[in-house]
Amino acid sequence: MTDIDQLLTIIENPTRRRILEYLTREPSYPLQLSKELGISQQAVMKNLALMEQNGMLASYPEESSIGPTRTVYVPKQRFTLMIDLHDSMFTARLISSGETENRDAGTVDAEMALARLYELDQKIRELDEERIELLDQRNSVMNAINRAIRETEDPETRKELCRRLDEMNDNGKEA
């Protein structure tokens, strides 16, 4: 999935977000999702179909020991959605990590895995805090630049400053 508008349309729905959250923990089939989330099976099926059509989910058949073969759903895409709104900045970026891979970790020492997870989550929090700090600094600089542009009386100088600022903004955008 590469279209941010399409992604926002899909994840704006709270039911779909709940389904995605559940599926990130474990693959599941519609009846199981319906029971676990307290949502009608019809609503689950409708939302699963939409997300699969848009490339967010994949499905595969799984034999059941108590009934017919069932269709199991799993996330197909990995991505990060970042939206920044500041005085002089609005960006919405979709950073795709590609398709999910079925990685079997084999035997896992749960205590070691939990400790590693804690370390990783702590590092992510630190990076988020650093990012916020950098965005605040960027916002201050942008405010100063915008003030300088507004105070510039020469129209040609003003136009050149705006052009250079636009060029910097264009070069900094994700492809």
C-alpha positions as CSV (number, residue, x, y, z in Angstrom):
1,M,0.0,0.0,0.0
2,T,1.5,3.3,-1.1
3,D,-1.5,5.7,-1.2
4,I,-1.8,7.6,2.0
5,D,-5.3,8.7,1.2
6,Q,-6.4,5.1,0.7
7,L,-4.7,4.1,3.9
8,L,-6.4,6.9,5.9
9,T,-9.8,5.9,4.5
10,I,-9.2,2.3,5.6
11,I,-7.9,3.0,9.1
12,E,-10.3,5.8,9.9
13,N,-12.8,3.1,10.8
14,P,-12.6,2.0,14.5
15,T,-13.8,-1.5,13.6
16,R,-11.1,-2.0,11.1
17,R,-8.5,-0.7,13.5
18,R,-9.6,-3.2,16.1
19,I,-9.4,-6.0,13.6
20,L,-5.9,-4.9,12.5
21,E,-4.8,-4.7,16.1
22,Y,-6.0,-8.2,16.8
23,L,-4.5,-9.6,13.7
24,T,-1.1,-8.2,14.6
25,R,-1.1,-10.4,17.6
26,E,-2.3,-13.6,15.9
27,P,-3.7,-14.8,12.6
28,S,-7.5,-15.3,12.8
29,Y,-10.6,-16.3,10.9
30,P,-13.8,-14.3,10.8
31,L,-15.9,-16.2,13.4
32,Q,-13.0,-16.0,15.9
33,L,-12.7,-12.3,15.2
34,S,-16.4,-11.8,15.6
35,K,-16.4,-13.5,19.0
36,E,-13.2,-11.9,20.3
37,L,-14.2,-8.4,19.3
38,G,-17.9,-8.6,19.9
39,I,-18.6,-7.6,16.3
40,S,-21.1,-9.2,13.9
41,Q,-19.6,-11.8,11.6
42,Q,-21.1,-9.9,8.7
43,A,-19.3,-6.7,9.7
44,V,-16.0,-8.6,10.2
45,M,-16.3,-10.2,6.8
46,K,-17.1,-6.9,5.1
47,N,-14.1,-5.2,6.7
48,L,-11.7,-8.1,6.1
49,A,-12.7,-8.1,2.4
50,L,-12.1,-4.4,2.0
51,M,-8.7,-4.6,3.7
52,E,-7.7,-7.6,1.6
53,Q,-8.7,-5.9,-1.6
54,N,-6.6,-2.9,-0.7
55,G,-3.5,-5.0,0.1
56,M,-3.4,-4.7,3.9
57,L,-4.3,-8.3,4.6
58,A,-3.6,-11.7,3.1
59,S,-5.7,-14.8,3.6
60,Y,-5.0,-18.5,3.3
61,P,-7.1,-21.7,3.9
62,E,-6.6,-23.6,7.1
63,E,-8.0,-27.1,7.9
64,S,-10.2,-27.2,10.9
65,S,-10.4,-30.3,13.2
66,I,-14.0,-29.4,14.1
67,G,-15.5,-28.3,10.7
68,P,-14.9,-27.1,7.2
69,T,-11.7,-25.4,6.0
70,R,-11.7,-21.8,7.2
71,T,-10.0,-18.7,5.8
72,V,-7.4,-17.2,8.1
73,Y,-6.3,-13.6,7.7
74,V,-2.9,-12.0,8.5
75,P,-1.5,-8.5,8.0
76,K,0.3,-8.2,4.6
77,Q,1.9,-4.8,4.9
78,R,4.2,-3.2,7.4
79,F,4.3,0.6,7.5
80,T,4.5,3.7,9.7
81,L,2.2,6.6,9.2
82,M,3.6,10.0,10.4
83,I,1.6,13.2,10.5
84,D,3.2,16.4,11.7
85,L,1.2,19.6,12.3
86,H,3.1,22.6,13.6
87,D,2.9,26.4,13.0
88,S,4.9,26.3,9.8
89,M,4.7,22.6,8.9
90,F,2.3,20.0,7.8
91,T,3.5,16.7,6.5
92,A,1.8,13.3,6.2
93,R,4.2,10.5,5.3
94,L,3.6,6.8,4.8
95,I,6.8,4.9,5.3
96,S,6.5,1.4,4.0
97,S,8.5,-1.5,5.4
98,G,7.3,-3.8,2.7
99,E,5.3,-7.0,3.1
100,T,5.2,-9.0,6.3
101,E,7.3,-12.1,6.4
102,N,6.3,-15.2,8.2
103,R,9.2,-15.6,10.6
104,D,9.2,-18.6,12.9
105,A,11.4,-17.6,15.8
106,G,11.6,-21.3,16.9
107,T,12.2,-21.8,20.6
108,V,12.1,-18.6,22.5
109,D,13.2,-17.8,26.0
110,A,10.2,-15.7,27.0
111,E,12.1,-13.7,29.7
112,M,14.9,-12.8,27.4
113,A,12.4,-11.8,24.7
114,L,10.5,-9.6,27.1
115,A,13.7,-7.9,28.2
116,R,14.7,-7.3,24.6
117,L,11.2,-6.0,23.8
118,Y,11.4,-3.5,26.7
119,E,14.8,-2.3,25.4
120,L,13.5,-1.8,21.9
121,D,10.4,0.0,23.2
122,Q,12.5,2.3,25.3
123,K,14.8,3.1,22.4
124,I,11.7,3.9,20.2
125,R,10.4,6.3,23.0
126,E,13.8,8.0,23.1
127,L,13.8,8.4,19.4
128,D,10.3,9.8,19.5
129,E,11.4,12.3,22.2
130,E,14.4,13.3,20.1
131,R,12.2,13.7,17.0
132,I,9.8,16.0,18.9
133,E,12.7,18.1,20.1
134,L,14.0,18.4,16.5
135,L,10.6,19.3,15.2
136,D,10.3,22.0,17.8
137,Q,13.7,23.4,16.7
138,R,12.6,23.2,13.1
139,N,9.4,25.0,13.9
140,S,11.3,27.9,15.6
141,V,13.6,28.2,12.6
142,M,10.7,28.2,10.1
143,N,8.9,30.9,12.1
144,A,12.1,33.0,12.0
145,I,12.4,32.4,8.2
146,N,8.7,33.3,7.6
147,R,9.1,36.4,9.7
148,A,12.2,37.4,7.7
149,I,10.4,36.9,4.4
150,R,7.4,38.9,5.6
151,E,9.7,41.8,6.7
152,T,11.7,41.8,3.4
153,E,10.6,44.8,1.4
154,D,12.3,44.0,-1.9
155,P,9.9,41.8,-4.0
156,E,12.7,40.1,-5.9
157,T,14.6,39.2,-2.7
158,R,11.3,38.0,-1.1
159,K,10.5,35.9,-4.2
160,E,14.0,34.3,-4.2
161,L,13.7,33.5,-0.4
162,C,10.4,31.8,-1.0
163,R,11.7,29.9,-4.0
164,R,14.7,28.6,-2.0
165,L,12.4,27.6,0.9
166,D,10.0,25.8,-1.5
167,E,13.0,24.1,-3.1
168,M,14.3,22.9,0.3
169,N,10.8,21.6,1.2
170,D,10.5,19.8,-2.1
171,N,13.9,18.2,-1.7
172,G,13.1,17.0,1.8
173,K,9.9,15.2,0.8
174,E,9.8,11.4,0.6
175,A,9.6,9.9,-2.8
